[in-house]
Every structure is written in structure tokens, then in C-alpha cells.
Amino acid sequence: MDSKQRPTIIGNIPKLPAKWALVIVPFILSCLMSGIISMINMLRNLGWIEGFMALWFHNWMISWAIAFPIVVTLLPFVRKFAGLLVDMSGNQPPK
């Protein structure tokens, strides 16, 4: 690989710069959590009904639209609170 060539994800799509991890991590986390939680709640409340997947997908998108900004907003406070509970003087975990 040429030293000037950026690493790629798939094919020629370049990876995002490291600064984007502050948005990508909460984006993926809120996606997975809201999807799993909304599916479990729907299964518990409605069971497997006709049209479940379409209804779940609709509810998931609403949940995700709420979850993502909440995660992005609360993440700095959660990191500070975790810093009160965890000795961070040794190896630093990725931020």
C-alpha cells in the first residue's frame, strides 16, 4: 500500500478520520440498543403478530431518533462519572 493512500473500509471507500469516532460510536451503540430493546418490548407486549417486522422497524426508527441525541448528549457526563469510579492513572481506554 502506498504510504499516501488512506486505509479503506470496502473497495475504495476511505475510512473516516479518528475524530469521527466521537459520533460513530454513539451512532452504532444507539442503533443496536434501540433496535434490540424495541424488538424485545414489542415481542413481550404483542407477541409475533402479522406485520411485526414493519411495525417494529417503524417503532425502532422513532426510538433511534430519540436515543441517538440522548446518547451523544449524555456521553461526556457518563465518561466523567465513570472517571470517578475507575482508576484511570494506568492505561487509558480508547475514547
LONUMAR-621811 format. One record per residue (C-alpha): x, z, y. Coordinates in steps of 0.2 Angstrom, whole numbers, always signed. Each point is the difference from the previous one (the first is absolute). Layout:
N
X/Z/Y
...
//
This chain:
95
+0/+0/+0
+6/-4/+17
+5/+15/+10
-11/-6/+15
-15/-3/-11
-13/+14/+0
-7/+7/-16
-16/-7/-6
-16/+7/-8
-6/-16/-9
+7/-17/+2
+5/-2/+18
-10/+14/+8
+12/+11/+8
-1/+19/-2
-6/+10/+15
+13/+10/+10
+2/+18/-4
-10/+6/+15
-16/-7/-7
+1/+13/-14
-9/+12/+12
-15/-11/-1
+1/-8/-17
+1/+17/-10
-16/+7/+8
-8/-17/-2
+3/-1/-19
-3/+19/-2
-17/+0/+9
-5/-16/-9
+3/+7/-18
-7/+17/+4
-16/-6/+9
-3/-13/-14
+3/+13/-14
-10/+14/+8
-15/-12/+5
-1/-7/-18
+0/+18/-8
-13/+6/+12
-11/-15/-3
+2/+1/-19
-5/+18/+0
-15/-2/+12
-7/-17/-6
+8/-3/-17
+5/-18/-5
-15/-10/+8
-3/-18/+2
+10/-7/+15
+12/+16/+0
+16/-10/+4
-8/-8/+16
-8/+16/+6
+17/+9/-4
+10/-13/+9
-11/+2/+16
+1/+19/-1
+19/-1/-3
+3/-11/+16
-10/+12/+11
+9/+15/-8
+17/-9/+3
-4/-4/+18
-3/+19/+3
+15/+6/-11
+14/-11/+7
-1/+6/+18
-2/+18/-6
+15/-1/-11
+11/-8/+14
-6/+13/+12
+3/+15/-11
+16/-5/-8
+12/+6/+13
-9/+17/+0
+0/+1/-19
+19/-4/+0
+3/+14/+13
-11/+12/-11
+10/-5/-16
+16/+3/+10
-6/+18/+2
-2/+2/-19
+15/-10/-6
+18/+3/+2
+6/-17/+8
+18/+5/+3
+6/-9/-16
-4/-18/-4
-13/-8/+11
-14/-9/-9
-5/-17/+7
-11/+1/+15
//
